C-alpha cells in the first residue's frame, strides 16, 4: 500500500511539474507573439516612410530592392496563418 501511495505521489508531482512547464511555455509564446507584432508594426512604419521617399530613393537600386523585400515580408506577415485541418480522413 505504501508503494502505491509513493508511486501516486511521484506521478502527481510529475503531472504538476508538467502543467507548470506548459504554463511557462504558453507565457513565453505569448510574449514572443507580442514581440513579433511590435516588430511587424515597426517594419510597416519603416516601409511607409521609405515608400514616401521613393522618388528620391529610386537612384539607389539597393534601397529599391530592400523596399520591395520589406513590402513582400509585410504582406506575408500581415496575412493570418492558415488553420490546420485537424480532421482525419482515416
N, CA, C and O atoms as a CHARMM CRD file, in Angstrom:
* protein
*
  360
    1    1 UNK  N      0.83200  -1.19300   0.00000 PROA 1      0.00000
    2    1 UNK  CA     0.00000   0.00000   0.00000 PROA 1      0.00000
    3    1 UNK  C      0.87700   1.25800   0.00000 PROA 1      0.00000
    4    1 UNK  O      0.58000   2.22300  -0.70400 PROA 1      0.00000
    5    2 UNK  N      1.94800   1.24500   0.78300 PROA 2      0.00000
    6    2 UNK  CA     2.85700   2.39100   0.85800 PROA 2      0.00000
    7    2 UNK  C      3.52100   2.62200  -0.50100 PROA 2      0.00000
    8    2 UNK  O      3.72000   3.76500  -0.91400 PROA 2      0.00000
    9    3 UNK  N      3.85700   1.54800  -1.18300 PROA 3      0.00000
   10    3 UNK  CA     4.47400   1.65500  -2.50100 PROA 3      0.00000
   11    3 UNK  C      3.50900   2.30600  -3.49600 PROA 3      0.00000
   12    3 UNK  O      3.91300   3.11300  -4.33400 PROA 3      0.00000
   13    4 UNK  N      2.24200   1.94500  -3.39000 PROA 4      0.00000
   14    4 UNK  CA     1.22000   2.51100  -4.26500 PROA 4      0.00000
   15    4 UNK  C      1.07100   4.01400  -4.00600 PROA 4      0.00000
   16    4 UNK  O      0.97200   4.80300  -4.94600 PROA 4      0.00000
   17    5 UNK  N      1.05500   4.39900  -2.73900 PROA 5      0.00000
   18    5 UNK  CA     0.95700   5.82400  -2.38700 PROA 5      0.00000
   19    5 UNK  C      2.18400   6.59400  -2.86500 PROA 5      0.00000
   20    5 UNK  O      2.07200   7.72700  -3.33300 PROA 5      0.00000
   21    6 UNK  N      3.33700   5.98100  -2.74400 PROA 6      0.00000
   22    6 UNK  CA     4.57600   6.61700  -3.18800 PROA 6      0.00000
   23    6 UNK  C      4.55800   6.82400  -4.70600 PROA 6      0.00000
   24    6 UNK  O      4.95100   7.88000  -5.20100 PROA 6      0.00000
   25    7 UNK  N      4.10300   5.81100  -5.43000 PROA 7      0.00000
   26    7 UNK  CA     4.01000   5.92100  -6.88800 PROA 7      0.00000
   27    7 UNK  C      3.00600   7.00000  -7.27800 PROA 7      0.00000
   28    7 UNK  O      3.25800   7.79400  -8.18500 PROA 7      0.00000
   29    8 UNK  N      1.86700   7.02500  -6.58600 PROA 8      0.00000
   30    8 UNK  CA     0.84400   8.02400  -6.86000 PROA 8      0.00000
   31    8 UNK  C      1.38900   9.42100  -6.60700 PROA 8      0.00000
   32    8 UNK  O      1.14400  10.33600  -7.39400 PROA 8      0.00000
   33    9 UNK  N      2.11800   9.59000  -5.52800 PROA 9      0.00000
   34    9 UNK  CA     2.70700  10.88400  -5.19800 PROA 9      0.00000
   35    9 UNK  C      3.72700  11.30500  -6.26000 PROA 9      0.00000
   36    9 UNK  O      3.78500  12.46800  -6.65900 PROA 9      0.00000
   37   10 UNK  N      4.51100  10.35400  -6.69600 PROA 10     0.00000
   38   10 UNK  CA     5.51600  10.62900  -7.72000 PROA 10     0.00000
   39   10 UNK  C      4.86000  11.07400  -9.03000 PROA 10     0.00000
   40   10 UNK  O      5.28800  12.04900  -9.64700 PROA 10     0.00000
   41   11 UNK  N      3.81500  10.34800  -9.44600 PROA 11     0.00000
   42   11 UNK  CA     3.10800  10.71000 -10.68100 PROA 11     0.00000
   43   11 UNK  C      2.39700  12.06000 -10.54100 PROA 11     0.00000
   44   11 UNK  O      2.35100  12.84500 -11.48900 PROA 11     0.00000
   45   12 UNK  N      1.85000  12.31900  -9.36800 PROA 12     0.00000
   46   12 UNK  CA     1.17300  13.59500  -9.13600 PROA 12     0.00000
   47   12 UNK  C      2.16600  14.75200  -9.22400 PROA 12     0.00000
   48   12 UNK  O      1.86500  15.78500  -9.82300 PROA 12     0.00000
   49   13 UNK  N      3.34300  14.58500  -8.63300 PROA 13     0.00000
   50   13 UNK  CA     4.37900  15.62100  -8.70500 PROA 13     0.00000
   51   13 UNK  C      4.81800  15.84400 -10.14900 PROA 13     0.00000
   52   13 UNK  O      4.99600  16.98500 -10.57300 PROA 13     0.00000
   53   14 UNK  N      4.99200  14.77500 -10.89600 PROA 14     0.00000
   54   14 UNK  CA     5.40900  14.89100 -12.29500 PROA 14     0.00000
   55   14 UNK  C      4.32500  15.59900 -13.11200 PROA 14     0.00000
   56   14 UNK  O      4.63200  16.42500 -13.97100 PROA 14     0.00000
   57   15 UNK  N      3.06800  15.27700 -12.84400 PROA 15     0.00000
   58   15 UNK  CA     1.96700  15.92000 -13.54100 PROA 15     0.00000
   59   15 UNK  C      1.93200  17.42300 -13.24500 PROA 15     0.00000
   60   15 UNK  O      1.77300  18.24000 -14.15300 PROA 15     0.00000
   61   16 UNK  N      2.07900  17.76800 -11.99300 PROA 16     0.00000
   62   16 UNK  CA     2.07900  19.18400 -11.59100 PROA 16     0.00000
   63   16 UNK  C      3.24300  19.91000 -12.24600 PROA 16     0.00000
   64   16 UNK  O      3.07700  21.03200 -12.72400 PROA 16     0.00000
   65   17 UNK  N      4.41900  19.28900 -12.27600 PROA 17     0.00000
   66   17 UNK  CA     5.59000  19.89300 -12.89600 PROA 17     0.00000
   67   17 UNK  C      5.35700  20.11800 -14.39500 PROA 17     0.00000
   68   17 UNK  O      5.71900  21.16400 -14.93300 PROA 17     0.00000
   69   18 UNK  N      4.76100  19.14600 -15.05300 PROA 18     0.00000
   70   18 UNK  CA     4.47500  19.29900 -16.49500 PROA 18     0.00000
   71   18 UNK  C      3.46500  20.41800 -16.73600 PROA 18     0.00000
   72   18 UNK  O      3.60200  21.18700 -17.68800 PROA 18     0.00000
   73   19 UNK  N      2.46300  20.50700 -15.88300 PROA 19     0.00000
   74   19 UNK  CA     1.47600  21.58400 -16.02500 PROA 19     0.00000
   75   19 UNK  C      2.14300  22.94800 -15.85500 PROA 19     0.00000
   76   19 UNK  O      1.85500  23.88400 -16.60100 PROA 19     0.00000
   77   20 UNK  N      3.02500  23.05300 -14.87900 PROA 20     0.00000
   78   20 UNK  CA     3.73700  24.31500 -14.66300 PROA 20     0.00000
   79   20 UNK  C      4.61700  24.64900 -15.86700 PROA 20     0.00000
   80   20 UNK  O      4.68000  25.80100 -16.29400 PROA 20     0.00000
   81   21 UNK  N      5.29300  23.64300 -16.40900 PROA 21     0.00000
   82   21 UNK  CA     6.14000  23.86200 -17.59000 PROA 21     0.00000
   83   21 UNK  C      5.30500  24.29100 -18.79100 PROA 21     0.00000
   84   21 UNK  O      5.73100  25.14600 -19.56700 PROA 21     0.00000
   85   22 UNK  N      4.12200  23.70700 -18.95200 PROA 22     0.00000
   86   22 UNK  CA     3.24600  24.09300 -20.05700 PROA 22     0.00000
   87   22 UNK  C      2.75900  25.53400 -19.90200 PROA 22     0.00000
   88   22 UNK  O      2.68900  26.27500 -20.88200 PROA 22     0.00000
   89   23 UNK  N      2.42600  25.92600 -18.68300 PROA 23     0.00000
   90   23 UNK  CA     2.00300  27.31400 -18.44400 PROA 23     0.00000
   91   23 UNK  C      3.14500  28.28200 -18.74400 PROA 23     0.00000
   92   23 UNK  O      2.94200  29.33200 -19.35200 PROA 23     0.00000
   93   24 UNK  N      4.34100  27.91200 -18.31000 PROA 24     0.00000
   94   24 UNK  CA     5.51300  28.76200 -18.57100 PROA 24     0.00000
   95   24 UNK  C      5.76300  28.88300 -20.07400 PROA 24     0.00000
   96   24 UNK  O      6.03600  29.97600 -20.56900 PROA 24     0.00000
   97   25 UNK  N      5.67200  27.78200 -20.79200 PROA 25     0.00000
   98   25 UNK  CA     5.87300  27.80400 -22.24500 PROA 25     0.00000
   99   25 UNK  C      4.79600  28.63800 -22.92600 PROA 25     0.00000
  100   25 UNK  O      5.09100  29.38300 -23.86100 PROA 25     0.00000
  101   26 UNK  N      3.56100  28.52400 -22.47200 PROA 26     0.00000
  102   26 UNK  CA     2.47300  29.31400 -23.04800 PROA 26     0.00000
  103   26 UNK  C      2.72700  30.81100 -22.84600 PROA 26     0.00000
  104   26 UNK  O      2.50000  31.60600 -23.75800 PROA 26     0.00000
  105   27 UNK  N      3.19100  31.19100 -21.66500 PROA 27     0.00000
  106   27 UNK  CA     3.51100  32.59700 -21.40100 PROA 27     0.00000
  107   27 UNK  C      4.64300  33.08200 -22.30100 PROA 27     0.00000
  108   27 UNK  O      4.59600  34.20400 -22.80600 PROA 27     0.00000
  109   28 UNK  N      5.65600  32.25000 -22.50300 PROA 28     0.00000
  110   28 UNK  CA     6.77600  32.61600 -23.37000 PROA 28     0.00000
  111   28 UNK  C      6.31500  32.79300 -24.81300 PROA 28     0.00000
  112   28 UNK  O      6.76100  33.71100 -25.50100 PROA 28     0.00000
  113   29 UNK  N      5.42800  31.92000 -25.27200 PROA 29     0.00000
  114   29 UNK  CA     4.90300  32.03000 -26.63600 PROA 29     0.00000
  115   29 UNK  C      4.09300  33.31900 -26.78100 PROA 29     0.00000
  116   29 UNK  O      4.18800  34.00300 -27.80100 PROA 29     0.00000
  117   30 UNK  N      3.29700  33.65000 -25.76100 PROA 30     0.00000
  118   30 UNK  CA     2.52900  34.89500 -25.80000 PROA 30     0.00000
  119   30 UNK  C      3.45100  36.10600 -25.89300 PROA 30     0.00000
  120   30 UNK  O      3.19400  37.03300 -26.66000 PROA 30     0.00000
  121   31 UNK  N      4.52400  36.09300 -25.10900 PROA 31     0.00000
  122   31 UNK  CA     5.47800  37.20400 -25.14900 PROA 31     0.00000
  123   31 UNK  C      6.15100  37.30800 -26.51400 PROA 31     0.00000
  124   31 UNK  O      6.31900  38.40600 -27.04600 PROA 31     0.00000
  125   32 UNK  N      6.53200  36.17700 -27.07400 PROA 32     0.00000
  126   32 UNK  CA     7.15700  36.18900 -28.39700 PROA 32     0.00000
  127   32 UNK  C      6.17800  36.68900 -29.45900 PROA 32     0.00000
  128   32 UNK  O      6.56900  37.42900 -30.36200 PROA 32     0.00000
  129   33 UNK  N      4.92200  36.29300 -29.35800 PROA 33     0.00000
  130   33 UNK  CA     3.91400  36.78100 -30.29000 PROA 33     0.00000
  131   33 UNK  C      3.75600  38.28600 -30.20100 PROA 33     0.00000
  132   33 UNK  O      3.61600  38.96500 -31.21800 PROA 33     0.00000
  133   34 UNK  N      3.77700  38.81000 -28.97300 PROA 34     0.00000
  134   34 UNK  CA     3.69200  40.26500 -28.78600 PROA 34     0.00000
  135   34 UNK  C      4.89800  40.96200 -29.41500 PROA 34     0.00000
  136   34 UNK  O      4.76100  42.00900 -30.04700 PROA 34     0.00000
  137   35 UNK  N      6.08000  40.37100 -29.23600 PROA 35     0.00000
  138   35 UNK  CA     7.28600  40.96200 -29.81900 PROA 35     0.00000
  139   35 UNK  C      7.22000  40.95000 -31.34800 PROA 35     0.00000
  140   35 UNK  O      7.64000  41.91000 -31.99400 PROA 35     0.00000
  141   36 UNK  N      6.70000  39.87700 -31.92200 PROA 36     0.00000
  142   36 UNK  CA     6.55500  39.80100 -33.37100 PROA 36     0.00000
  143   36 UNK  C      5.60800  40.89200 -33.85600 PROA 36     0.00000
  144   36 UNK  O      5.88100  41.55200 -34.85900 PROA 36     0.00000
  145   37 UNK  N      4.49800  41.08500 -33.15000 PROA 37     0.00000
  146   37 UNK  CA     3.54600  42.13200 -33.53300 PROA 37     0.00000
  147   37 UNK  C      4.18400  43.51200 -33.48600 PROA 37     0.00000
  148   37 UNK  O      3.97500  44.32500 -34.38600 PROA 37     0.00000
  149   38 UNK  N      4.95900  43.78100 -32.44400 PROA 38     0.00000
  150   38 UNK  CA     5.62900  45.07200 -32.30600 PROA 38     0.00000
  151   38 UNK  C      6.63200  45.27400 -33.44500 PROA 38     0.00000
  152   38 UNK  O      6.67800  46.34500 -34.05000 PROA 38     0.00000
  153   39 UNK  N      7.43000  44.25000 -33.73400 PROA 39     0.00000
  154   39 UNK  CA     8.41200  44.36100 -34.81300 PROA 39     0.00000
  155   39 UNK  C      7.74200  44.50500 -36.17300 PROA 39     0.00000
  156   39 UNK  O      8.24400  45.22400 -37.03700 PROA 39     0.00000
  157   40 UNK  N      6.62400  43.83400 -36.37000 PROA 40     0.00000
  158   40 UNK  CA     5.90500  43.96100 -37.63100 PROA 40     0.00000
  159   40 UNK  C      5.39800  45.39100 -37.81500 PROA 40     0.00000
  160   40 UNK  O      5.49900  45.95000 -38.90700 PROA 40     0.00000
  161   41 UNK  N      4.85300  45.98400 -36.75200 PROA 41     0.00000
  162   41 UNK  CA     4.39600  47.37700 -36.84700 PROA 41     0.00000
  163   41 UNK  C      5.56600  48.31200 -37.13800 PROA 41     0.00000
  164   41 UNK  O      5.42300  49.27100 -37.89700 PROA 41     0.00000
  165   42 UNK  N      6.72100  48.03800 -36.53800 PROA 42     0.00000
  166   42 UNK  CA     7.90000  48.85600 -36.79300 PROA 42     0.00000
  167   42 UNK  C      8.34000  48.74600 -38.26100 PROA 42     0.00000
  168   42 UNK  O      8.65300  49.75200 -38.89900 PROA 42     0.00000
  169   43 UNK  N      8.36000  47.53200 -38.78000 PROA 43     0.00000
  170   43 UNK  CA     8.73700  47.33000 -40.18000 PROA 43     0.00000
  171   43 UNK  C      7.73800  48.01700 -41.10700 PROA 43     0.00000
  172   43 UNK  O      8.12700  48.60300 -42.11700 PROA 43     0.00000
  173   44 UNK  N      6.46100  47.94800 -40.76900 PROA 44     0.00000
  174   44 UNK  CA     5.44900  48.62700 -41.58700 PROA 44     0.00000
  175   44 UNK  C      5.68700  50.14100 -41.60100 PROA 44     0.00000
  176   44 UNK  O      5.53900  50.78400 -42.64000 PROA 44     0.00000
  177   45 UNK  N      6.05500  50.70700 -40.44800 PROA 45     0.00000
  178   45 UNK  CA     6.34000  52.14800 -40.37800 PROA 45     0.00000
  179   45 UNK  C      7.56900  52.49800 -41.22000 PROA 45     0.00000
  180   45 UNK  O      7.57800  53.50800 -41.92300 PROA 45     0.00000
  181   46 UNK  N      8.59800  51.66300 -41.14500 PROA 46     0.00000
  182   46 UNK  CA     9.79800  51.88700 -41.95500 PROA 46     0.00000
  183   46 UNK  C      9.42700  51.84600 -43.43600 PROA 46     0.00000
  184   46 UNK  O      9.86500  52.68700 -44.22100 PROA 46     0.00000
  185   47 UNK  N      8.61400  50.85800 -43.80300 PROA 47     0.00000
  186   47 UNK  CA     8.19400  50.74000 -45.19500 PROA 47     0.00000
  187   47 UNK  C      7.43300  51.98800 -45.64200 PROA 47     0.00000
  188   47 UNK  O      7.70600  52.53100 -46.71300 PROA 47     0.00000
  189   48 UNK  N      6.48700  52.44200 -44.83100 PROA 48     0.00000
  190   48 UNK  CA     5.69800  53.62000 -45.20400 PROA 48     0.00000
  191   48 UNK  C      6.58100  54.84500 -45.40200 PROA 48     0.00000
  192   48 UNK  O      6.38600  55.60900 -46.34700 PROA 48     0.00000
  193   49 UNK  N      7.54700  55.02900 -44.51600 PROA 49     0.00000
  194   49 UNK  CA     8.44800  56.18300 -44.63700 PROA 49     0.00000
  195   49 UNK  C      9.30800  56.06500 -45.88400 PROA 49     0.00000
  196   49 UNK  O      9.46300  57.03300 -46.62900 PROA 49     0.00000
  197   50 UNK  N      9.86800  54.88400 -46.11500 PROA 50     0.00000
  198   50 UNK  CA    10.69300  54.68700 -47.31000 PROA 50     0.00000
  199   50 UNK  C      9.85700  54.82000 -48.58600 PROA 50     0.00000
  200   50 UNK  O     10.31300  55.37300 -49.58700 PROA 50     0.00000
  201   51 UNK  N      8.64100  54.30900 -48.53100 PROA 51     0.00000
  202   51 UNK  CA     7.78000  54.36800 -49.70300 PROA 51     0.00000
  203   51 UNK  C      7.42800  55.81900 -50.05900 PROA 51     0.00000
  204   51 UNK  O      7.28800  56.15600 -51.23500 PROA 51     0.00000
  205   52 UNK  N      7.28700  56.66100 -49.05200 PROA 52     0.00000
  206   52 UNK  CA     7.01200  58.08100 -49.30700 PROA 52     0.00000
  207   52 UNK  C      8.19400  58.75600 -50.00200 PROA 52     0.00000
  208   52 UNK  O      8.02600  59.73500 -50.72900 PROA 52     0.00000
  209   53 UNK  N      9.37500  58.22400 -49.76900 PROA 53     0.00000
  210   53 UNK  CA    10.58700  58.81500 -50.33000 PROA 53     0.00000
  211   53 UNK  C     11.03700  58.11300 -51.61300 PROA 53     0.00000
  212   53 UNK  O     12.16700  58.31200 -52.05900 PROA 53     0.00000
  213   54 UNK  N     10.18300  57.31200 -52.19900 PROA 54     0.00000
  214   54 UNK  CA    10.54400  56.52200 -53.38100 PROA 54     0.00000
  215   54 UNK  C     11.15100  57.34900 -54.50400 PROA 54     0.00000
  216   54 UNK  O     12.16100  56.93200 -55.07100 PROA 54     0.00000
  217   55 UNK  N     10.58200  58.51200 -54.85700 PROA 55     0.00000
  218   55 UNK  CA    11.19100  59.27300 -55.95700 PROA 55     0.00000
  219   55 UNK  C     12.65100  59.65000 -55.68300 PROA 55     0.00000
  220   55 UNK  O     13.48300  59.63200 -56.59000 PROA 55     0.00000
  221   56 UNK  N     12.94700  59.98500 -54.45300 PROA 56     0.00000
  222   56 UNK  CA    14.32200  60.36500 -54.10000 PROA 56     0.00000
  223   56 UNK  C     15.23000  59.14500 -54.08700 PROA 56     0.00000
  224   56 UNK  O     16.39800  59.22200 -54.46900 PROA 56     0.00000
  225   57 UNK  N     14.68300  58.02200 -53.64600 PROA 57     0.00000
  226   57 UNK  CA    15.49700  56.81900 -53.45700 PROA 57     0.00000
  227   57 UNK  C     15.63300  55.96500 -54.71500 PROA 57     0.00000
  228   57 UNK  O     16.39400  54.99700 -54.71800 PROA 57     0.00000
  229   58 UNK  N     14.91400  56.30300 -55.77600 PROA 58     0.00000
  230   58 UNK  CA    14.96400  55.48300 -56.98500 PROA 58     0.00000
  231   58 UNK  C     16.35900  55.39800 -57.59000 PROA 58     0.00000
  232   58 UNK  O     16.68100  54.43400 -58.28400 PROA 58     0.00000
  233   59 UNK  N     17.17300  56.38900 -57.33200 PROA 59     0.00000
  234   59 UNK  CA    18.53000  56.36400 -57.88400 PROA 59     0.00000
  235   59 UNK  C     19.41100  55.32200 -57.19700 PROA 59     0.00000
  236   59 UNK  O     20.48800  54.99500 -57.69600 PROA 59     0.00000
  237   60 UNK  N     18.96100  54.80100 -56.05300 PROA 60     0.00000
  238   60 UNK  CA    19.72400  53.78500 -55.33200 PROA 60     0.00000
  239   60 UNK  C     19.02300  52.44100 -55.50400 PROA 60     0.00000
  240   60 UNK  O     18.01000  52.18000 -54.85600 PROA 60     0.00000
  241   61 UNK  N     19.55300  51.60000 -56.36300 PROA 61     0.00000
  242   61 UNK  CA    18.89900  50.32100 -56.66100 PROA 61     0.00000
  243   61 UNK  C     18.83400  49.41900 -55.43000 PROA 61     0.00000
  244   61 UNK  O     17.87800  48.65900 -55.27400 PROA 61     0.00000
  245   62 UNK  N     19.83600  49.49200 -54.55500 PROA 62     0.00000
  246   62 UNK  CA    19.82300  48.66100 -53.35100 PROA 62     0.00000
  247   62 UNK  C     18.65000  49.03000 -52.45300 PROA 62     0.00000
  248   62 UNK  O     18.00100  48.14700 -51.89100 PROA 62     0.00000
  249   63 UNK  N     18.37400  50.30500 -52.31500 PROA 63     0.00000
  250   63 UNK  CA    17.26800  50.75600 -51.47300 PROA 63     0.00000
  251   63 UNK  C     15.94100  50.31400 -52.07700 PROA 63     0.00000
  252   63 UNK  O     15.03900  49.89800 -51.35100 PROA 63     0.00000
  253   64 UNK  N     15.81600  50.40000 -53.38300 PROA 64     0.00000
  254   64 UNK  CA    14.58900  49.96400 -54.05200 PROA 64     0.00000
  255   64 UNK  C     14.36000  48.47100 -53.83000 PROA 64     0.00000
  256   64 UNK  O     13.23200  48.03100 -53.60300 PROA 64     0.00000
  257   65 UNK  N     15.44300  47.70100 -53.89900 PROA 65     0.00000
  258   65 UNK  CA    15.33400  46.25700 -53.67000 PROA 65     0.00000
  259   65 UNK  C     14.93100  45.96500 -52.22300 PROA 65     0.00000
  260   65 UNK  O     14.08600  45.10400 -51.97800 PROA 65     0.00000
  261   66 UNK  N     15.51900  46.66100 -51.28300 PROA 66     0.00000
  262   66 UNK  CA    15.17600  46.47800 -49.87200 PROA 66     0.00000
  263   66 UNK  C     13.71700  46.84800 -49.64100 PROA 66     0.00000
  264   66 UNK  O     13.00400  46.15900 -48.91100 PROA 66     0.00000
  265   67 UNK  N     13.27900  47.92600 -50.25900 PROA 67     0.00000
  266   67 UNK  CA    11.89200  48.35800 -50.13400 PROA 67     0.00000
  267   67 UNK  C     10.94200  47.29200 -50.67300 PROA 67     0.00000
  268   67 UNK  O      9.89600  47.02900 -50.07900 PROA 67     0.00000
  269   68 UNK  N     11.30400  46.68600 -51.78800 PROA 68     0.00000
  270   68 UNK  CA    10.48200  45.61100 -52.36200 PROA 68     0.00000
  271   68 UNK  C     10.42600  44.41500 -51.42400 PROA 68     0.00000
  272   68 UNK  O      9.36100  43.82900 -51.22600 PROA 68     0.00000
  273   69 UNK  N     11.56300  44.05000 -50.84500 PROA 69     0.00000
  274   69 UNK  CA    11.61100  42.91800 -49.91400 PROA 69     0.00000
  275   69 UNK  C     10.78800  43.18900 -48.66000 PROA 69     0.00000
  276   69 UNK  O     10.08700  42.30400 -48.16800 PROA 69     0.00000
  277   70 UNK  N     10.87500  44.41000 -48.14600 PROA 70     0.00000
  278   70 UNK  CA    10.08700  44.76900 -46.96400 PROA 70     0.00000
  279   70 UNK  C      8.59900  44.65800 -47.28900 PROA 70     0.00000
  280   70 UNK  O      7.82300  44.12700 -46.49400 PROA 70     0.00000
  281   71 UNK  N      8.20500  45.15800 -48.45400 PROA 71     0.00000
  282   71 UNK  CA     6.79600  45.10300 -48.84900 PROA 71     0.00000
  283   71 UNK  C      6.31200  43.65900 -48.91000 PROA 71     0.00000
  284   71 UNK  O      5.21300  43.35300 -48.44900 PROA 71     0.00000
  285   72 UNK  N      7.12100  42.77700 -49.47400 PROA 72     0.00000
  286   72 UNK  CA     6.75200  41.36300 -49.56100 PROA 72     0.00000
  287   72 UNK  C      6.60900  40.74500 -48.17700 PROA 72     0.00000
  288   72 UNK  O      5.64200  40.03500 -47.90200 PROA 72     0.00000
  289   73 UNK  N      7.57600  41.01900 -47.30800 PROA 73     0.00000
  290   73 UNK  CA     7.54900  40.41900 -45.97800 PROA 73     0.00000
  291   73 UNK  C      6.39100  40.94500 -45.13500 PROA 73     0.00000
  292   73 UNK  O      5.76600  40.18800 -44.39300 PROA 73     0.00000
  293   74 UNK  N      6.10800  42.23500 -45.24800 PROA 74     0.00000
  294   74 UNK  CA     4.98000  42.79900 -44.50400 PROA 74     0.00000
  295   74 UNK  C      3.68300  42.14900 -44.96900 PROA 74     0.00000
  296   74 UNK  O      2.80800  41.84900 -44.15700 PROA 74     0.00000
  297   75 UNK  N      3.56000  41.93100 -46.26900 PROA 75     0.00000
  298   75 UNK  CA     2.35500  41.28600 -46.80500 PROA 75     0.00000
  299   75 UNK  C      2.23500  39.85500 -46.27800 PROA 75     0.00000
  300   75 UNK  O      1.14900  39.41800 -45.89500 PROA 75     0.00000
  301   76 UNK  N      3.34300  39.13700 -46.26200 PROA 76     0.00000
  302   76 UNK  CA     3.33500  37.75300 -45.77500 PROA 76     0.00000
  303   76 UNK  C      3.00700  37.71200 -44.28200 PROA 76     0.00000
  304   76 UNK  O      2.17700  36.91200 -43.85200 PROA 76     0.00000
  305   77 UNK  N      3.64800  38.56100 -43.50200 PROA 77     0.00000
  306   77 UNK  CA     3.45500  38.53600 -42.05300 PROA 77     0.00000
  307   77 UNK  C      2.10800  39.09600 -41.62900 PROA 77     0.00000
  308   77 UNK  O      1.61300  38.76100 -40.55300 PROA 77     0.00000
  309   78 UNK  N      1.50800  39.93800 -42.45200 PROA 78     0.00000
  310   78 UNK  CA     0.20800  40.51000 -42.11700 PROA 78     0.00000
  311   78 UNK  C     -0.93500  39.55500 -42.41100 PROA 78     0.00000
  312   78 UNK  O     -2.04700  39.74200 -41.91800 PROA 78     0.00000
  313   79 UNK  N     -0.66700  38.53200 -43.21100 PROA 79     0.00000
  314   79 UNK  CA    -1.68000  37.54400 -43.54600 PROA 79     0.00000
  315   79 UNK  C     -1.83600  36.58600 -42.37400 PROA 79     0.00000
  316   79 UNK  O     -0.84900  36.01600 -41.90800 PROA 79     0.00000
  317   80 UNK  N     -3.07300  36.40000 -41.88700 PROA 80     0.00000
  318   80 UNK  CA    -3.25100  35.46300 -40.77100 PROA 80     0.00000
  319   80 UNK  C     -2.86300  34.05300 -41.17700 PROA 80     0.00000
  320   80 UNK  O     -3.10000  33.65100 -42.31600 PROA 80     0.00000
  321   81 UNK  N     -2.26600  33.29200 -40.25700 PROA 81     0.00000
  322   81 UNK  CA    -1.85500  31.92500 -40.59500 PROA 81     0.00000
  323   81 UNK  C     -3.06500  31.04700 -40.90100 PROA 81     0.00000
  324   81 UNK  O     -4.15300  31.24800 -40.36100 PROA 81     0.00000
  325   82 UNK  N     -2.85000  30.07600 -41.77400 PROA 82     0.00000
  326   82 UNK  CA    -3.91500  29.12800 -42.09700 PROA 82     0.00000
  327   82 UNK  C     -4.13300  28.21100 -40.91400 PROA 82     0.00000
  328   82 UNK  O     -3.18800  27.81200 -40.23200 PROA 82     0.00000
  329   83 UNK  N     -5.39500  27.88300 -40.68000 PROA 83     0.00000
  330   83 UNK  CA    -5.70800  26.94400 -39.60300 PROA 83     0.00000
  331   83 UNK  C     -5.38700  25.53400 -40.07600 PROA 83     0.00000
  332   83 UNK  O     -5.63900  25.17000 -41.22400 PROA 83     0.00000
  333   84 UNK  N     -4.82800  24.75200 -39.16400 PROA 84     0.00000
  334   84 UNK  CA    -4.51300  23.37600 -39.50100 PROA 84     0.00000
  335   84 UNK  C     -5.78700  22.54600 -39.53200 PROA 84     0.00000
  336   84 UNK  O     -6.67400  22.72600 -38.69700 PROA 84     0.00000
  337   85 UNK  N     -5.87400  21.65100 -40.48300 PROA 85     0.00000
  338   85 UNK  CA    -7.01300  20.76100 -40.56900 PROA 85     0.00000
  339   85 UNK  C     -6.77400  19.61100 -39.60700 PROA 85     0.00000
  340   85 UNK  O     -5.90800  18.76800 -39.84000 PROA 85     0.00000
  341   86 UNK  N     -7.53900  19.57800 -38.53100 PROA 86     0.00000
  342   86 UNK  CA    -7.34400  18.55100 -37.50300 PROA 86     0.00000
  343   86 UNK  C     -8.26000  17.36100 -37.72300 PROA 86     0.00000
  344   86 UNK  O     -8.19700  16.39000 -36.96900 PROA 86     0.00000
  345   87 UNK  N     -9.11100  17.41600 -38.74100 PROA 87     0.00000
  346   87 UNK  CA    -9.97400  16.27800 -39.01100 PROA 87     0.00000
  347   87 UNK  C     -9.15200  15.19200 -39.69800 PROA 87     0.00000
  348   87 UNK  O     -8.24100  15.48100 -40.47400 PROA 87     0.00000
  349   88 UNK  N     -9.47800  13.98600 -39.40900 PROA 88     0.00000
  350   88 UNK  CA    -8.73000  12.88900 -40.04200 PROA 88     0.00000
  351   88 UNK  C     -9.64600  12.14400 -41.00800 PROA 88     0.00000
  352   88 UNK  O    -10.83600  11.95600 -40.75300 PROA 88     0.00000
  353   89 UNK  N     -9.06500  11.73600 -42.10300 PROA 89     0.00000
  354   89 UNK  CA    -9.81500  11.01600 -43.12900 PROA 89     0.00000
  355   89 UNK  C     -9.65600   9.50900 -42.98300 PROA 89     0.00000
  356   89 UNK  O    -10.08000   8.75100 -43.85500 PROA 89     0.00000
  357   90 UNK  N     -9.05400   9.07800 -41.89700 PROA 90     0.00000
  358   90 UNK  CA    -8.76000   7.64600 -41.71200 PROA 90     0.00000
  359   90 UNK  C     -9.96100   6.90900 -41.22900 PROA 90     0.00000
  360   90 UNK  O     -9.89900   5.69800 -41.02000 PROA 90     0.00000
